[in-house]
């Protein structure tokens, strides 16, 4: 059976987060920053796709930051002993994390929720890398806002009332959040 090497999983998730955030052409990413594009008319499905993708991009960017800065946040999923085996040969910290958690299969990796990832950032990451406390507080507040307003609602069911791009919400919440998470990912210790 083949082993899957996840040594660069933080970089792969960073790239996927950028892809998600920009996939609806509402936002673009250039020179390490997210920017608002000229927005064309969107139908309700496209608008809800944007809200879901932008929220998921924020979660994945947060988790990529945790991995990049070597903050263990995932757990072992029970009954995941199937499929491809996992290793992190070129990432000693991640390889040791997998061994400590006794994770042998990719299906055993449980990355948790955005709330548990945020808790790990608040408890361990922000202080470890000396991230600006005001920026850290904003990340936490913005994530809790999107959890309460759009994230879960748009991820699990379609509500036509959510099918509109609200430019002020993009400009005041999603765009700053994604850019703060971009800063967090690229922060040096």
HELIX and SHEET records of a PDB file:
HELIX    1   1 UNK A    9  UNK A   22  1                                  14    
HELIX    2   2 UNK A   44  UNK A   68  1                                  25    
HELIX    3   3 UNK A   92  UNK A  100  1                                   9    
HELIX    4   4 UNK A  106  UNK A  108  5                                   3    
HELIX    5   5 UNK A  114  UNK A  120  1                                   7    
HELIX    6   6 UNK A  121  UNK A  125  3                                   5    
HELIX    7   7 UNK A  126  UNK A  128  1                                   3    
HELIX    8   8 UNK A  133  UNK A  146  1                                  14    
HELIX    9   9 UNK A  147  UNK A  151  3                                   5    
HELIX   10  10 UNK A  152  UNK A  156  1                                   5    
HELIX   11  11 UNK A  160  UNK A  162  5                                   3    
HELIX   12  12 UNK A  167  UNK A  169  1                                   3    
HELIX   13  13 UNK A  170  UNK A  174  3                                   5    
HELIX   14  14 UNK A  175  UNK A  186  1                                  12    
SHEET    1   A 2 UNK A   3  UNK A   5  0                                        
SHEET    2   A 2 UNK A  85  UNK A  87  1                                        
SHEET    1   B 2 UNK A  27  UNK A  30  0                                        
SHEET    2   B 2 UNK A  33  UNK A  36 -1                                        
SHEET    1   C 2 UNK A  75  UNK A  76  0                                        
SHEET    2   C 2 UNK A 109  UNK A 110 -1                                        
END                                                                             
